[in-house]
């Protein structure tokens, strides 16, 4: 899970080279959703029924997680290095804690301290993180918006009537979120024709990798781990994935790691580690990586 989800940021960066980002993300999730449905049908022969209320909840969560969360990341990574994007997205657990605080919960003082320190790191990364890499503040703010959208989707998901079968719900989220991404692409000027006329083999391979490894395989591993491993161990993905993305971005794409990015990243990941270890959050509150 560390390697699969950490590498998705690099995969998105490669996809964006010759494939329009929103259309590419749409293809990824529609393909993953369809494949999951086929696998479920083969394994179970009969798929569970989904009510209208559950379908509405799945649609909302799919839009927040995949269209807003992954779509914004894919769009921004045309300009934002994979490692920098992953470090900004690492703020998702901090947003979740902030939502809890704003809705009346009062976490421990040490946890709130971690929250404050974490957002200092986020601010530093947004304001200065892209300097020296040709990235302006607006590019990084798009990634920050993606992390906020993903956190909101994670926050509302356990509070809505969702399908009892998690795999069916996930497949529907991918289909709905992916279809909306595919429709939004042309609305912002993306051309479907570029997929067939300009897409390189590397970009198409990246889409296949993102659909199979980043979406289906890694998510299956995540769900299995939630049932068989301590939540404190599972939640370590929140600060290991960005480290993997930074390392792979440097090794495979030649991305530079500036001093400011390194310092801000250490601040964010340290704060996230403190928050997760202090909270020992239940599975419903653990955020899935938006790029995944």
C-alpha positions, 0 to 999 in steps of 0.5 A: 500500500505504501508503494502503490499509493505513494507511486500514484503521484508519479503515475499522474505526473507521467499521465499528464505529459500527453493526456489531458488531466481530467479526461485521463483521471476520468478514464482511470476511474471509469475503467477501474469501476467497470473492472471492479463490477465485472470482478464482483459479478464473477465472484458473487454472480449477483450484486447487492441492491442499492437504494436511491438514498444510498446511490445519492450518498455514493454520488456525493462521496464520489464527487468529493473524493474522486472528482474534487480530490483526485481531479484537482490533484491530476489537474495541478500536477501538470505544474506541481512536482509529484513530491510537493503534491503528496506533501500538501495532500498529507494535510488530509488528517489535519483537515479531518481533525479541524472538522471534528473541532468545528462540529463540537468535539474537543480533542486533547490539547496535544492533538490540537497542538499538532493541528496548529503546527501541521497547518504552519507547515502547510502554509509554508509549503503553499507560500514557499514550497514551489519556489525554485521549481517553477510552481506558483502559489495558485498551483499549490492552492489547487492541490490544497483544495483537493486535500480539503475536498478529499477530507470532506468526502471522508468526513461525510461518508460514515455519516450518510446512508451508504451501501452495506457492501463496501466493494459495490459502493466503491465501484459506484463511486469510481464510475460516478466520479470518473464519469463526471471527470470525463465530462468536466474535461471538455468544459475546461478546454480539454480535447478527447481527441488528444487521447488517441492522437497525442497520448504516449505509450508511457502515459497510457501505461500510467493510466493502466497502472493507476487504475489497476494498482493505485485504485483497485489493488491498493484499495483492496489491501487497505480494506483488508488491513483495516480488518486485520491490522491495528488502526495505528499501524494502518494509518501510518500510510498518511505520513509514509506515502508522501515520503515514498512519493518524494523519493520516487519523484526524485529518482524517476522524474528528477524532481528537486527537493528544495530546502523549504519543501524539505522543512515544510514536509517534515513539519507536516508529516511530524504533525500528522504522526503526532495527531494519528498516534494521539487519536487512534482514530476508528476506521471510518475516520481514516482518510484514503489517499486522494491520488489513490 
